[in-house]
Amino acid sequence: MVVLYCVFCFFAVYVGKIIYRNLFNPICLYSIVWGGAVFVHQSGLILYYNMTPFCWVVIFASHLLFVLGCIVGWNLNIDEKPIEIECVSVEQLKKWMLAGIAVTMSIAAIAIVANLKTMISIYGFNLMEQIVLIYGDRVNETQKIETIPYLGSFIFITLPLLGCYLKRFGFHLIVIPCVFLACADALISGGRAGIVFAFLLFLAGYMCMDKGFELSSRGRVLFLLTSLVTFALMIFFVSQERADGLKMDYATDLYKDLFGYNVALYKGLAYIAGPIGTLNEYLRECEFHFGRNSFLTIYNVLTRLGLMEPINHYQEFFSTPMECNVGTWVREIIEDFTLFGAVFFIPFFGVLSSFVYSCALSHKTLTMKIIWSIFAMVLALSFFDWRFRSASMWIAVIFGFLIGKFIDRKSFVIKENVLKNK
């Protein structure tokens, strides 16, 4: 069955390449990450329970529904009746993009620096050596590290703006503090997730921005490879520290024959494949809790107002047989809206993702490029969990939209469309 699913994913990537005429699009992104996660789960490198036929049906069906939704979203002709022609002022765009990066970075820095100071007072200056303890304290909520809530979310706006700026105008010294803050924010969580978020947001902004800075094709490839290698090294070092003392209880003989006792790689593969195993176990019972994930932010507000009981931010653990509590976005959508509701929500999100992407490519505006960068990160991590359960994502979308609109308004000169005068 895994071979059939991989063939399906390759076909979906081919369809996405034809429709969007590039590889960095919603269909290809979703198909590549899901194909990779399912392949690792079924590779026999780590021991997991056998995938049930029902789980296979859900994975195939959700993937197909998402692709169909994307095709519909791409074919929504948003430019059929143009009213205005937008002409960019390059000088103003550069000025206000730098201002947007500086402002969002400064807002994020208020929280990130305060959190970093608190961490150093608890764990000392060598935080990398304490990364396992930091992660454990965060998950078990034994230490309160977040001193100022929500402001750190603004780094999720800074990074796509930074990617767009570098693609359009080239290097600027503001890159250095942005990268430092992104790394510090990732370190605070004690996990790899923050590093992945930062890289995906930056890459998505870079990929969808119009070319401007004169960089050769070879130079662009070198730049992307350098970014990828830097990202891989950061993941490797964090994984090495997190792997300290970890046992490889579920590594198969095949894994040991191929990779020996490489604990960091074992942990990385489990990180990718574990959510598929959790989905498989969840679907045996399919418990329903309306909006528990998608509306978690609203429920948290109601809890603070004393209108409802607190909801645990961390999800239920399942034995796969390895203990894991994240089970892909599909598990969370089914838990929120039931299987019947998921049949409608999944293609709807496909329509929305493709529509946002089409706007990001076809419009000169910066607003939709920021929003697409956030959506791209959500799709790239859909094999892991549903990122819109986090208040940080909603803050990034809402304020990213407002900041993008402000920059667009300051940077674009509106001219009357000649079609309007006909």
Disulfide bonds with the S-S distance in Angstrom:
none
